[in-house]
């Protein structure tokens, strides 16, 4: 593969001022984000993203050995973009028993997995103790397995069925505390889709709006739980609405990391917020001299959780109600990953989720578009399937190593918290 020239001036002169900001470690604003989506000079956009990715991670690219568990596809919602959900009694509807979940945990241990990623539909009849029992069962079978479980949408649903739905963020915090006591280790970033009321009402009406989604992640961070942040793009949203999504998440991350940044002697100049006001910005993507102590937060230096990873996810039509849409092109996938890396200047990692991007596209995103993570071995994934793929979507560690090395990078196995893993077969340590 040919790497973008990160030292070359942009071919599009309108990108020159953005390039200057990126080189200096100055935050990009809304107009910059929209210009990055509008320009035809996508290779300069990728080159800028690659520059900041290499500042942050050098030649390292991360992966993990993980296993996905979709405990049920029965869902009270019927989002138009989703081909995963079923109603009770529909062909293909399922809900996993505790015994089946225990078996999944045993298989995860046997495969050497360090993480189990657990999500499902909003089941109308399962009680709250089903979810805590599920976590405890996995913990009993696999005490070392990190449990990354439940999107913010699911957490709000669990607050309702546990009788704490009217307690606002306090109820969310109480639910998360119960789940943490049962074994929850972190939250995935799913369910964010696109933070815009117009898009929400057209594509996933009935799902929680962005304020509730962000409340869940704020409560998780306050409890010390790390989380991820996604964006589902390429359906009915506009590039400006994608930028708006980035800015909302970036603003919340600023608020979360500000105390840590001040303690780390990182300069936090005022920058524009989503609503047009200004507040201190935490920028992690600048040149090395901006970080006299450390560039990235760690559990030893920051006593809260934070957004560890941004994950742009391309819309896959499947058999959803939006199947007439073609979804994003490969070039648009590259562009969106790169713009995410440039706009999410306070999120440590950007993931090219190979299941939805495909492994060859994920390689290019690692090699030249700003991504530093490719996800993991996965095994079963029932949420979305690219054309021709089934629910058994698995690759091996050897396959991930090959993909990363072919991209010119050094593979680093990580755990869920981005700590390097030392491995000897199925035996591993942090």
Protein Blocks (a to p, Z undefined) as FASTA:
>chain_A
ZZddfkbccfblklmmmmmmmmnopacdfklmmmmmmpmblmlmmmmmmmmmmmmnomad
cddddddddfbfcdfbdcfkbckbccehiahiacddfklmmmmmmmmmmnopabdcdddd
ddfkbcfklmmmmmmmmmmmmmmbccdehifklmmmmmmmnopmmnojmlmmmmmmmmmm
nopabdcfehklpacfklmmmmmghiacfklmmmmmmmmmmnopacdddddehilbcfkl
mmmmmmmmmmmmmmmmmmmmmmnopacdddddfkopacddddfkbcfklmmkbmbdcfkl
pccdcdfbdcdddddfkjafklmpgbjafklmmmmmmmmmmmmmmbfbacddfklnojkl
mmmmmmmnopabebinnopackbccehiafbdcddfklmmmmmmmnopacddddfkopac
ddehjbccZZ
